Amino acid sequence: MIPVPFDYEVAESVEHAIELLGSRDDAKLLAGGHSLIPLLRLRFARPALLVDMGRVDDLRYVRDTGEQLAIGAMTRHHDLKRDPLLQEHCPIVSHTAGLIGDPQVRHRGTIGGSVAHGDPASDLPTVLTALDADLVVRGPAGERTILAAEFFRGVFETALGPQDVLTELRVPKLGPAGWSYLKFTRRAQDWATVGIAAVVRRSNGTIDHAAIALTNMGPTPVRARSAEEALGTSGDIGPASEVVAKESNPPSDVSGSGEYRHHLATVLTRRALEEALNR
């Protein structure tokens, strides 16, 4: 199908993008386009104005800020995969970026576009939720920071206002913590039917921190608090994997029923925790 007619503007800066977004009642940002353009072609999205962020190069970076790494929202998945700072200090982000789509998608898609799109089947939002990442948003009223778990509100719904621009994502340095991101797909390079992000840290042989989040098990990334508590209490993968879907509400669609996703989550959690604990 052909998209409905829309106006097109290129933003020269974040401030210019905010101004352009405020010039129309229905304006959308283009930050890679691998999610938005298919919606335009299917006419599920009908913006009056498309604001292209492709020339805002000062939002492409990974920087060491001390306890965290700061990632510019326009950093492409390909660059995340290859970035030495991420590979050293937060490799789960680098690894997950390398699982997204195919090389063409990774060379065009951006972490900010993926996160702002709010798709519950997307991989990086789940990883950011497990990491308790901070998301920096700039709008007409200035800049604010939102915890990843509070950023995602529903299917394709986030905390972004109509003139807000996601500018930066801040992730912790993992140090000696083990990690894993596993997903099951119907076809190679497909969206996750179910995905599991796990970060586990041990001290003196006991687990002192566990974070587990699920992809496509609800309208937003799901933090599996019951599984985290079970793993921290018993130190055993089995009980944690059995309760991992307790907080979730998995959908039923062409990729599988809710019951099937529940089973996948149990299996993948066991595998992800084994991998994280053995790193």
C-alpha positions as CSV (number, residue, x, y, z in Angstrom):
1,M,0.0,0.0,0.0
2,I,1.0,3.6,-0.4
3,P,1.1,5.9,2.7
4,V,-1.4,8.7,3.0
5,P,0.2,12.1,2.1
6,F,2.3,13.8,4.8
7,D,4.7,16.7,5.1
8,Y,8.4,16.0,5.7
9,E,11.0,18.0,7.6
10,V,14.6,17.3,8.6
11,A,15.6,18.3,12.1
12,E,19.0,20.0,12.5
13,S,19.0,19.6,16.3
14,V,17.0,18.3,19.2
15,E,15.6,21.8,19.8
16,H,14.6,22.1,16.2
17,A,12.9,18.7,16.4
18,I,10.9,19.8,19.4
19,E,9.9,22.9,17.6
20,L,8.8,21.0,14.5
21,L,6.8,18.5,16.6
22,G,4.9,21.4,18.1
23,S,4.0,22.8,14.7
24,R,1.4,20.1,14.0
25,D,-1.2,18.2,16.0
26,D,-0.1,14.9,14.6
27,A,3.7,14.8,14.0
28,K,6.0,11.8,14.4
29,L,9.8,11.4,14.6
30,L,11.7,9.2,12.1
31,A,14.8,7.8,13.8
32,G,15.7,4.8,11.6
33,G,12.3,3.9,10.2
34,H,12.3,0.1,10.3
35,S,9.2,0.1,12.6
36,L,7.5,3.3,11.5
37,I,7.8,3.0,7.7
38,P,5.9,-0.4,7.6
39,L,3.1,1.2,9.7
40,L,3.0,4.1,7.2
41,R,2.7,1.8,4.2
42,L,-0.1,-0.2,6.0
43,R,-1.8,3.1,6.9
44,F,-1.8,2.2,10.6
45,A,0.2,5.4,11.2
46,R,-1.1,8.6,9.5
47,P,1.1,11.5,10.6
48,A,0.5,14.9,9.2
49,L,4.2,15.6,9.6
50,L,7.3,13.4,9.6
51,V,10.3,14.8,11.4
52,D,13.6,13.1,10.3
53,M,16.3,12.9,13.0
54,G,18.9,11.4,10.7
55,R,21.1,14.5,10.6
56,V,21.3,15.0,14.4
57,D,24.7,13.4,14.6
58,D,25.5,14.7,18.1
59,L,23.1,12.0,19.5
60,R,25.3,9.2,18.2
61,Y,27.8,8.2,20.9
62,V,28.7,5.9,23.8
63,R,30.4,7.6,26.7
64,D,31.8,6.6,30.0
65,T,30.3,8.8,32.7
66,G,31.7,7.0,35.7
67,E,29.2,4.5,37.2
68,Q,27.2,4.4,33.9
69,L,27.6,4.4,30.2
70,A,25.6,7.1,28.3
71,I,24.3,6.1,24.9
72,G,23.0,8.7,22.4
73,A,19.5,7.9,21.2
74,M,20.5,8.0,17.5
75,T,23.3,5.4,17.9
76,R,22.7,2.6,15.4
77,H,22.4,-1.1,16.4
78,H,25.5,-1.9,14.3
79,D,27.5,0.6,16.3
80,L,26.2,-0.7,19.6
81,K,27.2,-4.2,18.7
82,R,30.8,-3.1,17.9
83,D,31.3,-0.5,20.6
84,P,34.3,-1.3,22.8
85,L,33.0,0.5,25.9
86,L,29.7,-1.6,25.8
87,Q,31.6,-4.8,25.1
88,E,33.7,-4.2,28.2
89,H,31.3,-2.7,30.7
90,C,27.7,-3.6,29.6
91,P,28.0,-6.4,27.0
92,I,24.4,-7.5,27.3
93,V,23.5,-4.3,25.3
94,S,26.1,-5.0,22.7
95,H,25.1,-8.6,22.4
96,T,21.4,-7.9,22.1
97,A,21.9,-5.2,19.5
98,G,23.6,-7.8,17.3
99,L,20.5,-10.0,17.5
100,I,18.2,-7.4,16.0
101,G,17.0,-8.1,12.4
102,D,19.6,-8.4,9.7
103,P,22.7,-6.3,8.8
104,Q,20.6,-3.9,6.8
105,V,18.3,-3.3,9.8
106,R,21.2,-2.9,12.2
107,H,22.9,-0.3,10.0
108,R,19.8,1.9,9.9
109,G,17.9,1.2,13.1
110,T,18.7,3.2,16.2
111,I,18.3,2.4,19.9
112,G,16.3,5.5,20.5
113,G,13.8,4.7,17.7
114,S,13.4,1.1,18.9
115,V,12.8,2.2,22.5
116,A,10.5,5.1,21.7
117,H,8.4,2.8,19.4
118,G,7.3,0.9,22.5
119,D,6.8,-2.5,20.8
120,P,6.5,-5.3,23.5
121,A,8.2,-7.7,21.1
122,S,11.4,-5.5,20.9
123,D,14.6,-6.8,22.5
124,L,16.4,-3.7,23.8
125,P,13.5,-2.3,25.9
126,T,13.6,-5.6,27.9
127,V,17.3,-5.4,28.4
128,L,17.0,-1.8,29.5
129,T,14.3,-2.8,32.0
130,A,16.4,-5.5,33.5
131,L,19.3,-3.1,33.8
132,D,17.2,-0.4,35.5
133,A,18.4,2.0,32.9
134,D,17.7,5.7,32.9
135,L,16.1,7.3,29.9
136,V,16.7,11.0,29.3
137,V,13.9,12.9,27.5
138,R,13.9,16.5,26.4
139,G,10.8,18.5,25.6
140,P,9.3,22.1,25.7
141,A,9.6,22.1,29.5
142,G,13.2,21.0,29.6
143,E,14.9,17.7,30.3
144,R,13.8,14.9,32.6
145,T,15.0,11.4,33.4
146,I,12.7,8.4,33.5
147,L,13.4,4.9,34.8
148,A,13.0,2.3,32.0
149,A,10.4,0.4,34.0
150,E,8.2,3.6,34.1
151,F,8.9,4.6,30.5
152,F,6.8,1.8,28.9
153,R,3.1,2.2,29.4
154,G,1.4,-0.2,27.0
155,V,1.5,-1.6,23.5
156,F,3.3,1.2,21.4
157,E,2.7,3.5,24.3
158,T,5.4,5.3,26.3
159,A,5.9,8.2,28.7
160,L,6.9,10.4,25.8
161,G,4.6,13.5,25.2
162,P,3.8,14.8,21.7
163,Q,6.8,17.1,21.7
164,D,9.2,15.0,23.6
165,V,12.5,13.6,22.2
166,L,14.3,10.7,23.7
167,T,18.0,11.9,23.7
168,E,20.0,9.5,25.8
169,L,20.0,6.1,27.6
170,R,22.1,5.4,30.6
171,V,23.1,1.9,31.6
172,P,25.1,0.6,34.5
173,K,28.5,-0.9,34.3
174,L,28.0,-4.6,35.1
175,G,31.5,-5.4,36.5
176,P,31.7,-9.1,37.3
177,A,27.9,-9.7,37.0
178,G,26.9,-12.5,34.7
179,W,24.3,-11.8,32.0
180,S,22.3,-13.4,29.2
181,Y,19.7,-12.5,26.6
182,L,17.9,-15.3,24.9
183,K,14.9,-15.3,22.5
184,F,12.9,-17.7,20.6
185,T,11.8,-16.8,17.1
186,R,9.7,-18.5,14.5
187,R,12.1,-17.6,11.7
188,A,15.7,-16.2,11.6
189,Q,15.8,-12.5,12.2
190,D,12.2,-12.4,13.3
191,W,10.6,-10.6,16.3
192,A,10.9,-12.5,19.5
193,T,8.0,-14.8,20.4
194,V,9.5,-14.7,23.9
195,G,12.8,-13.3,25.1
196,I,14.5,-13.3,28.5
197,A,17.1,-10.9,29.8
198,A,19.0,-11.9,33.0
199,V,21.6,-10.2,35.0
200,V,23.0,-12.0,38.1
201,R,25.7,-11.0,40.5
202,R,27.2,-13.4,43.1
203,S,29.3,-12.6,46.2
204,N,31.0,-15.3,48.3
205,G,29.1,-18.0,46.5
206,T,25.6,-16.5,47.1
207,I,23.4,-14.5,44.7
208,D,23.2,-10.9,46.0
209,H,21.5,-9.4,42.9
210,A,19.2,-10.8,40.2
211,A,17.3,-9.0,37.5
212,I,15.1,-10.9,35.1
213,A,12.9,-9.3,32.4
214,L,10.7,-10.8,29.7
215,T,10.0,-9.8,26.1
216,N,6.6,-10.2,24.5
217,M,5.0,-11.5,27.6
218,G,2.6,-8.6,28.1
219,P,1.9,-5.1,26.8
220,T,5.3,-3.9,28.0
221,P,8.6,-5.5,29.1
222,V,7.8,-7.5,32.2
223,R,10.1,-7.5,35.2
224,A,9.9,-11.0,36.8
225,R,10.1,-10.0,40.5
226,S,8.9,-13.3,41.7
227,A,11.6,-15.2,39.8
228,E,14.2,-12.7,41.1
229,E,13.1,-13.3,44.7
230,A,13.0,-17.1,44.2
231,L,16.5,-17.1,42.8
232,G,17.9,-14.9,45.5
233,T,16.3,-16.9,48.3
234,S,17.1,-20.4,47.1
235,G,20.0,-19.8,44.8
236,D,18.3,-22.5,42.6
237,I,17.4,-21.9,38.9
238,G,14.5,-24.4,39.0
239,P,12.1,-22.4,41.4
240,A,12.9,-19.2,39.6
241,S,12.1,-20.5,36.2
242,E,8.8,-22.0,37.4
243,V,7.5,-18.6,38.6
244,V,9.1,-16.4,36.0
245,A,5.7,-15.8,34.2
246,K,3.8,-15.0,37.4
247,E,3.6,-11.2,36.7
248,S,3.1,-11.6,33.0
249,N,0.0,-11.6,30.8
250,P,1.2,-13.2,27.5
251,P,-0.8,-12.6,24.4
252,S,-2.1,-15.2,22.0
253,D,-1.5,-14.5,18.3
254,V,-0.1,-16.1,15.2
255,S,3.2,-16.8,16.8
256,G,1.7,-18.8,19.7
257,S,-0.8,-19.0,22.4
258,G,-0.4,-17.5,25.9
259,E,0.0,-21.0,27.3
260,Y,2.8,-21.7,24.7
261,R,4.6,-18.4,25.6
262,H,4.3,-19.3,29.3
263,H,6.1,-22.6,28.6
264,L,8.7,-20.9,26.5
265,A,9.4,-18.4,29.3
266,T,10.0,-21.2,31.7
267,V,12.5,-23.0,29.4
268,L,14.3,-19.9,28.3
269,T,14.7,-18.6,31.8
270,R,16.4,-21.8,32.9
271,R,18.8,-21.5,30.0
272,A,19.4,-17.8,30.4
273,L,20.1,-18.2,34.2
274,E,22.5,-21.1,33.5
275,E,24.3,-18.9,31.0
276,A,24.5,-15.9,33.2
277,L,25.7,-17.9,36.2
278,N,28.4,-19.5,34.1
279,R,29.9,-16.3,32.6
